[in-house]
Amino acid sequence: MAQEPRIDVALTLREGGAEPTSAELVELADSLKPGVWFTAPLAGAGAGGRKPDFTWDLVGAPYKGRAAEGKAAVYLANPKFGLNRPIIFADGFSYGESDLPGLFAYFNMPYDGKPGFFDQLLRQGMDVIVLGFTERHTHIQANAEVAIAAIRRTIQERKSDIPLTVGGVSMGGMITRYALAKMEAEQADHETATYLSYDTPHNGAWIPLILQQMAYFFEDYTPAGPDGAKQADLIRSEAAQQLLWAWVENSKYSGPVATASPLRKEFLEDLARVGNFPQRPLKLGVSNGRRDGVGLPLPAGEVAFDWQALVASATARFQPERGEKQPIGGMHLGLAMRRSTTTEVPALDNVPGGTLDSFGKVADALKAKISEEFRSGTFVPAVSAAALDFDPVRWNVNPLLSITDADLDRGHLDEVAFDTENTEHSHISGVLIDWIVERIAR
């Protein structure tokens, strides 16, 4: 039986080292950039100053004794006719409250000489409902209840019997996937004809384990952000534990990584319980990655950046390709040195998919030097965004797969489009937007 993917951390004392003084710790804190790591807010300048016709405050049914909240900004194609032909588009993975104006602006940026995505839909008579969450980082199931509240409010306010289009970007696609499937399992009519996911990590996302460890390790020496949030708050959040294929709970953790969080196991069980995917709607998906197996030119196992300060250091390597106890980097502060290795973890930084400048974000936070071509690695592998049929825990799939039509036929989505290059996660690609508009606005 194949060994389960795992991480191991070796703790040693540095020869000739010393514990840092209070003044040195203050100097270190001053040199580190505050704020929550790995956030990627979606905001653009393409809104044209348009404000929503109205906004809904939403409260979901309680999950684990607590009700999540959110808002929906409603943009009508023709205010005279009211809400008539709605699409609900949900926000994705990040920390804190959704920025609905920013999300609308981002997805409405003009491209290739064409109007923005939402403007195209509005001009063709579709009413755009942008759905956000008060805590994007909480349980997917909790925010799915907010999505259910949005679906029910839309049905209630709609002036026609035209069915809904429901989906979202990134984790927003997971939230709405679960919401629609749960409504079907409870025999509640969601009146939805089309489900849409935009670079959604259906089988899991990837943030390098060494970078997760660094978020925890340097957190105690980094000032909190203006809202009191600490730099590892997104990584330790419920949403991260449920969404990431591999996760660690702190910088010292040694053990399995694909099953490290019980929250991911619980979410996958809940998802299976409600049918895994909604069955009634046409299921569409797009990937910011290529389908031909061509990934990123990042050398697996090589150093991405090496940062040395007076009392601390940090070295990050690109994830090696499987193997046993492969080095991925390390860090030190004062006397304590931690070196990390992984076993049977695939080299996911360079596979086809939507990218995130995760190495760049951490290097910038540490004020470390990093080559421009090393800043971004894969965040949502194309095999995950395409919802191919493989085990989301064991990942019994080749992430460098050249995806064929036969692979897609065995997958969970009815139709999938891929970008022509591996572009930034959630990137507004003309290829993808044109494909979506053709299918949902016709």
C-alpha positions as CSV (number, residue, x, y, z in Angstrom):
1,M,0.0,0.0,0.0
2,A,1.3,3.4,-1.0
3,Q,2.5,5.6,1.9
4,E,0.2,8.5,2.8
5,P,1.5,12.0,1.9
6,R,3.1,13.5,4.9
7,I,5.5,16.2,6.3
8,D,8.2,15.8,8.8
9,V,9.9,18.6,10.8
10,A,13.3,18.2,12.4
11,L,14.1,20.6,15.2
12,T,17.7,21.3,16.0
13,L,19.9,23.9,17.7
14,R,22.1,26.1,15.6
15,E,25.8,26.0,16.4
16,G,27.1,29.3,17.7
17,G,23.6,30.7,17.8
18,A,22.0,32.8,20.6
19,E,18.6,33.8,21.7
20,P,17.6,37.2,20.2
21,T,17.5,40.2,22.5
22,S,14.3,42.3,23.0
23,A,15.8,44.9,20.7
24,E,16.5,42.4,18.0
25,L,13.0,41.1,18.2
26,V,11.6,44.6,17.8
27,E,13.9,45.1,14.8
28,L,12.7,41.9,13.3
29,A,9.0,42.8,13.9
30,D,9.6,46.2,12.2
31,S,11.1,44.5,9.2
32,L,8.1,42.1,8.7
33,K,5.1,43.3,6.7
34,P,1.9,43.0,8.7
35,G,-1.4,41.6,7.4
36,V,-3.0,38.2,6.6
37,W,-0.9,36.1,4.2
38,F,-2.2,34.6,1.0
39,T,-5.2,36.9,0.6
40,A,-5.9,37.8,-3.0
41,P,-8.7,40.4,-3.1
42,L,-10.6,40.7,-6.4
43,A,-11.1,44.4,-7.3
44,G,-11.1,46.3,-10.5
45,A,-11.8,49.6,-12.1
46,G,-14.4,48.4,-14.6
47,A,-17.7,49.2,-12.7
48,G,-18.2,52.4,-14.5
49,G,-19.5,54.0,-11.3
50,R,-22.6,51.8,-11.5
51,K,-24.3,51.1,-8.1
52,P,-26.6,48.2,-7.5
53,D,-30.3,48.7,-7.9
54,F,-30.7,47.3,-4.4
55,T,-28.9,45.2,-1.8
56,W,-30.1,42.3,0.3
57,D,-28.9,41.5,3.8
58,L,-28.9,37.7,4.1
59,V,-28.7,35.3,7.1
60,G,-28.2,31.6,6.6
61,A,-29.8,28.8,8.6
62,P,-27.6,28.0,11.6
63,Y,-24.7,25.7,11.1
64,K,-23.1,24.2,14.2
65,G,-25.2,26.6,16.2
66,R,-24.2,29.7,14.4
67,A,-25.8,31.5,11.5
68,A,-23.5,33.0,8.8
69,E,-24.4,36.3,7.2
70,G,-23.8,37.9,3.9
71,K,-25.1,40.4,1.3
72,A,-26.2,40.4,-2.3
73,A,-25.9,43.3,-4.6
74,V,-28.6,43.2,-7.4
75,Y,-28.0,44.8,-10.8
76,L,-31.1,44.8,-13.0
77,A,-30.9,44.5,-16.7
78,N,-34.0,46.7,-17.0
79,P,-35.3,48.3,-13.7
80,K,-38.7,48.8,-15.3
81,F,-39.2,45.0,-15.5
82,G,-37.6,44.2,-12.1
83,L,-35.8,41.0,-11.4
84,N,-36.5,38.8,-14.3
85,R,-33.6,36.6,-15.5
86,P,-31.2,36.2,-12.6
87,I,-27.6,34.9,-12.3
88,I,-26.2,34.6,-8.8
89,F,-22.4,34.8,-8.7
90,A,-20.7,34.1,-5.4
91,D,-17.4,35.4,-4.0
92,G,-14.5,33.1,-3.3
93,F,-11.7,32.2,-0.9
94,S,-10.1,35.0,1.1
95,Y,-10.2,36.5,4.6
96,G,-12.8,38.7,6.1
97,E,-15.8,40.3,4.5
98,S,-16.5,40.3,0.8
99,D,-16.0,43.5,-1.1
100,L,-19.0,43.5,-3.4
101,P,-18.3,46.7,-5.4
102,G,-14.7,45.4,-5.9
103,L,-15.9,42.0,-7.0
104,F,-18.4,43.5,-9.5
105,A,-15.7,45.8,-10.8
106,Y,-13.2,43.0,-11.2
107,F,-15.5,40.8,-13.2
108,N,-16.8,43.7,-15.2
109,M,-13.4,44.9,-16.5
110,P,-13.4,45.3,-20.3
111,Y,-11.2,42.9,-22.2
112,D,-10.0,42.5,-25.8
113,G,-12.0,45.6,-26.7
114,K,-15.2,44.1,-25.4
115,P,-17.5,45.2,-22.5
116,G,-17.0,43.5,-19.1
117,F,-18.5,40.1,-18.3
118,F,-21.4,41.5,-16.2
119,D,-22.1,44.3,-18.7
120,Q,-22.5,41.7,-21.5
121,L,-24.9,39.7,-19.4
122,L,-26.9,42.9,-18.5
123,R,-27.1,43.9,-22.1
124,Q,-28.5,40.5,-23.0
125,G,-31.2,40.8,-20.4
126,M,-29.7,38.9,-17.5
127,D,-29.9,40.4,-14.0
128,V,-26.6,40.1,-12.1
129,I,-26.7,39.2,-8.4
130,V,-23.2,39.4,-6.8
131,L,-23.2,37.4,-3.6
132,G,-20.8,38.0,-0.7
133,F,-20.1,36.8,2.8
134,T,-19.4,38.5,6.1
135,E,-16.8,35.8,6.9
136,R,-15.4,34.3,3.7
137,H,-13.0,32.2,5.8
138,T,-15.7,30.3,7.8
139,H,-17.1,26.9,7.1
140,I,-18.2,26.3,3.5
141,Q,-21.4,24.7,4.8
142,A,-22.2,27.9,6.8
143,N,-21.8,30.2,3.8
144,A,-23.7,27.7,1.7
145,E,-26.7,28.5,3.9
146,V,-26.2,32.1,3.0
147,A,-26.3,31.1,-0.7
148,I,-29.5,29.1,-0.1
149,A,-31.0,32.2,1.5
150,A,-30.0,34.2,-1.7
151,I,-31.5,31.6,-4.0
152,R,-34.8,31.6,-2.0
153,R,-34.9,35.4,-2.0
154,T,-34.2,35.5,-5.7
155,I,-37.1,33.1,-6.4
156,Q,-39.3,35.2,-4.2
157,E,-38.4,38.5,-5.9
158,R,-38.3,37.2,-9.5
159,K,-41.1,38.6,-11.7
160,S,-40.9,35.7,-14.2
161,D,-40.6,31.9,-14.2
162,I,-37.2,32.0,-16.0
163,P,-34.9,29.6,-14.1
164,L,-31.8,30.8,-12.3
165,T,-28.1,30.5,-13.2
166,V,-26.1,30.0,-9.9
167,G,-22.4,29.7,-9.3
168,G,-19.3,31.5,-8.3
169,V,-15.6,32.1,-8.5
170,S,-13.0,30.0,-6.6
171,M,-14.6,28.7,-3.4
172,G,-17.8,30.5,-4.4
173,G,-18.2,27.7,-6.8
174,M,-17.9,25.2,-4.0
175,I,-20.3,27.1,-1.8
176,T,-23.0,27.2,-4.5
177,R,-22.3,23.6,-5.5
178,Y,-23.0,22.5,-1.9
179,A,-26.0,24.8,-1.6
180,L,-27.7,23.5,-4.7
181,A,-26.9,19.8,-3.9
182,K,-28.2,20.3,-0.3
183,M,-31.5,21.8,-1.6
184,E,-32.0,18.8,-3.9
185,A,-31.2,16.4,-1.1
186,E,-33.9,18.1,1.0
187,Q,-36.3,18.1,-2.0
188,A,-36.4,21.9,-2.1
189,D,-36.8,23.4,-5.5
190,H,-33.9,25.7,-6.4
191,E,-35.4,26.5,-9.8
192,T,-31.8,26.6,-11.2
193,A,-31.1,25.5,-14.8
194,T,-27.4,26.2,-14.9
195,Y,-24.6,25.8,-12.4
196,L,-21.3,27.7,-13.1
197,S,-17.9,27.4,-11.5
198,Y,-15.0,29.7,-12.3
199,D,-11.6,28.1,-11.5
200,T,-13.2,26.3,-8.5
201,P,-11.0,23.8,-6.6
202,H,-13.5,21.0,-6.8
203,N,-11.0,18.4,-5.6
204,G,-8.8,20.7,-3.6
205,A,-6.4,23.7,-3.9
206,W,-2.7,23.9,-3.1
207,I,-0.6,26.3,-1.0
208,P,2.9,25.1,-0.5
209,L,3.4,23.4,2.8
210,I,6.7,25.3,3.6
211,L,4.9,28.6,3.1
212,Q,2.1,27.5,5.4
213,Q,4.7,26.7,8.0
214,M,6.3,30.1,7.6
215,A,3.0,31.8,8.2
216,Y,2.7,30.1,11.6
217,F,6.4,30.5,12.5
218,F,6.8,34.2,12.0
219,E,3.3,35.1,13.2
220,D,4.3,35.7,16.8
221,Y,6.9,38.3,15.7
222,T,4.7,40.1,13.2
223,P,2.3,43.0,14.1
224,A,-1.4,42.2,13.5
225,G,-3.2,44.1,10.8
226,P,-5.5,47.1,11.4
227,D,-8.4,44.8,12.1
228,G,-6.4,42.7,14.5
229,A,-6.1,39.8,12.1
230,K,-2.8,37.8,12.3
231,Q,-0.8,36.6,9.3
232,A,-1.8,32.9,9.6
233,D,-5.5,33.5,10.2
234,L,-6.4,32.6,6.6
235,I,-4.3,29.4,6.7
236,R,-5.8,28.3,10.0
237,S,-9.3,29.2,9.0
238,E,-12.1,26.7,8.6
239,A,-12.3,27.5,4.9
240,A,-8.6,26.8,4.3
241,Q,-8.8,23.5,6.2
242,Q,-11.8,22.4,4.0
243,L,-10.4,23.7,0.7
244,L,-6.7,22.8,0.7
245,W,-5.7,19.3,-0.3
246,A,-2.7,19.5,2.0
247,W,-2.7,21.5,5.2
248,V,-0.6,21.8,8.4
249,E,-1.8,23.1,11.8
250,N,1.4,24.7,12.9
251,S,5.1,25.1,12.0
252,K,6.1,22.1,14.1
253,Y,3.5,19.6,12.8
254,S,4.8,16.2,11.5
255,G,2.3,13.8,10.1
256,P,-0.2,13.2,7.2
257,V,-1.1,16.3,5.2
258,A,-4.1,15.2,3.1
259,T,-6.0,14.1,6.2
260,A,-4.5,16.5,8.7
261,S,-7.7,18.4,9.3
262,P,-10.9,16.7,10.4
263,L,-12.8,19.6,8.9
264,R,-11.9,18.6,5.4
265,K,-12.9,15.0,6.0
266,E,-16.2,16.2,7.5
267,F,-16.9,18.5,4.6
268,L,-16.2,15.8,2.0
269,E,-18.6,13.5,3.9
270,D,-21.3,16.2,4.0
271,L,-20.8,16.8,0.3
272,A,-21.2,13.1,-0.4
273,R,-24.3,13.0,1.8
274,V,-26.0,15.6,-0.3
275,G,-25.1,13.9,-3.6
276,N,-21.6,15.5,-4.3
277,F,-22.9,17.7,-7.1
278,P,-26.4,19.1,-7.9
279,Q,-28.0,16.7,-10.5
280,R,-30.7,18.9,-12.1
281,P,-28.8,21.9,-13.5
282,L,-26.5,21.9,-16.5
283,K,-23.0,22.0,-14.9
284,L,-20.5,24.3,-16.5
285,G,-16.9,25.0,-15.4
286,V,-13.8,26.9,-16.5
287,S,-10.2,26.6,-15.5
288,N,-7.5,29.2,-15.6
289,G,-5.1,26.4,-16.4
290,R,-4.2,24.7,-19.7
291,R,-5.7,21.3,-20.6
292,D,-2.6,20.0,-22.6
293,G,-0.5,19.0,-19.6
294,V,1.9,22.0,-20.0
295,G,2.6,23.5,-16.6
296,L,4.8,26.2,-15.1
297,P,8.6,26.4,-15.6
298,L,9.4,26.0,-11.9
299,P,12.1,23.5,-11.0
300,A,10.7,21.0,-8.5
301,G,12.8,20.8,-5.4
302,E,14.9,23.9,-6.2
303,V,15.2,27.0,-3.9
304,A,12.5,29.6,-4.6
305,F,14.0,32.2,-2.2
306,D,16.5,32.2,0.7
307,W,16.2,34.9,3.2
308,Q,18.8,35.8,5.9
309,A,18.3,38.3,8.6
310,L,20.2,39.2,11.7
311,V,18.4,36.7,14.0
312,A,16.2,34.8,11.6
313,S,16.2,33.0,8.2
314,A,13.8,31.3,5.9
315,T,14.4,29.1,2.9
316,A,11.6,27.9,0.6
317,R,11.9,25.3,-2.1
318,F,9.4,24.4,-4.8
319,Q,7.6,21.2,-3.8
320,P,9.6,18.1,-4.9
321,E,8.0,15.3,-6.9
322,R,7.0,12.7,-4.3
323,G,9.8,10.5,-3.0
324,E,10.7,10.0,0.7
325,K,11.8,12.8,3.0
326,Q,12.4,15.3,0.3
327,P,13.6,18.7,1.6
328,I,11.2,21.6,1.1
329,G,13.0,24.3,3.2
330,G,13.4,25.5,6.7
331,M,13.5,28.5,9.0
332,H,15.2,29.6,12.2
333,L,14.9,32.3,14.9
334,G,17.7,32.5,17.5
335,L,18.8,29.0,18.5
336,A,16.0,26.9,17.1
337,M,16.3,25.6,13.5
338,R,13.5,23.8,11.8
339,R,14.0,21.8,8.6
340,S,11.0,20.3,6.8
341,T,10.8,17.3,4.4
342,T,7.8,15.7,2.6
343,T,7.1,12.2,1.5
344,E,4.9,11.2,-1.4
345,V,3.7,14.8,-1.9
346,P,3.4,15.6,-5.7
347,A,5.2,18.6,-7.2
348,L,2.0,20.7,-7.5
349,D,3.7,24.1,-7.8
350,N,4.4,23.7,-11.5
351,V,1.3,21.7,-12.8
352,P,-1.2,23.3,-15.2
353,G,-3.7,25.4,-13.4
354,G,-4.8,28.8,-12.0
355,T,-1.8,30.4,-10.3
356,L,-1.3,32.4,-7.1
357,D,1.8,34.5,-6.3
358,S,2.2,32.6,-3.0
359,F,6.0,32.5,-3.1
360,G,6.0,36.2,-4.0
361,K,3.6,37.2,-1.2
362,V,5.7,35.5,1.4
363,A,8.9,36.8,0.1
364,D,7.4,40.3,0.1
365,A,6.2,39.9,3.7
366,L,9.7,38.9,4.7
367,K,11.3,41.5,2.4
368,A,13.2,38.7,0.8
369,K,14.6,38.8,-2.8
370,I,12.9,36.5,-5.3
371,S,13.1,36.2,-9.0
372,E,10.1,37.4,-10.9
373,E,9.6,34.0,-12.6
374,F,9.5,32.3,-9.2
375,R,6.8,34.4,-7.6
376,S,3.8,32.4,-8.7
377,G,2.9,28.7,-8.4
378,T,-0.2,26.7,-9.1
379,F,-3.1,27.3,-6.7
380,V,-6.0,25.4,-8.4
381,P,-4.7,22.6,-10.6
382,A,-6.6,22.2,-13.9
383,V,-7.5,18.6,-13.0
384,S,-9.3,20.0,-9.9
385,A,-11.0,22.9,-11.6
386,A,-12.3,20.5,-14.3
387,A,-13.8,18.3,-11.6
388,L,-12.3,15.1,-13.1
389,D,-13.3,11.9,-11.4
390,F,-10.6,11.2,-8.8
391,D,-10.4,10.8,-5.0
392,P,-10.1,14.2,-3.4
393,V,-8.1,12.8,-0.5
394,R,-5.8,10.2,-2.2
395,W,-5.4,12.3,-5.4
396,N,-5.0,9.2,-7.5
397,V,-4.6,11.4,-10.6
398,N,-1.6,12.7,-12.6
399,P,-1.8,16.5,-12.1
400,L,0.2,16.9,-15.3
401,L,-2.5,15.0,-17.3
402,S,-3.2,16.2,-20.8
403,I,-7.0,16.3,-20.3
404,T,-8.9,14.6,-23.1
405,D,-12.6,14.7,-23.9
406,A,-12.9,11.2,-22.6
407,D,-11.5,12.4,-19.2
408,L,-14.1,15.2,-19.1
409,D,-16.9,12.7,-20.0
410,R,-16.0,10.7,-16.9
411,G,-15.9,13.9,-14.8
412,H,-18.6,15.6,-12.9
413,L,-19.2,18.7,-15.1
414,D,-21.2,18.7,-18.3
415,E,-18.9,21.1,-20.1
416,V,-15.5,22.6,-19.3
417,A,-13.4,25.3,-20.9
418,F,-9.7,25.9,-20.3
419,D,-7.5,28.9,-20.7
420,T,-4.8,29.0,-23.4
421,E,-2.1,29.7,-20.9
422,N,-1.8,29.0,-17.1
423,T,-3.1,32.4,-15.9
424,E,-3.6,33.9,-12.5
425,H,-6.4,32.3,-10.4
426,S,-9.7,34.0,-11.3
427,H,-8.1,36.0,-14.1
428,I,-10.5,37.5,-16.6
429,S,-9.6,35.6,-19.7
430,G,-11.4,36.5,-22.9
431,V,-11.4,32.8,-23.9
432,L,-13.2,31.9,-20.8
433,I,-15.6,34.8,-20.6
434,D,-16.7,34.5,-24.2
435,W,-17.3,30.8,-23.7
436,I,-19.4,31.4,-20.6
437,V,-21.5,34.3,-22.2
438,E,-22.2,32.1,-25.2
439,R,-23.6,29.4,-23.0
440,I,-25.6,31.2,-20.3
441,A,-26.8,34.4,-22.1
442,R,-28.1,32.8,-25.3
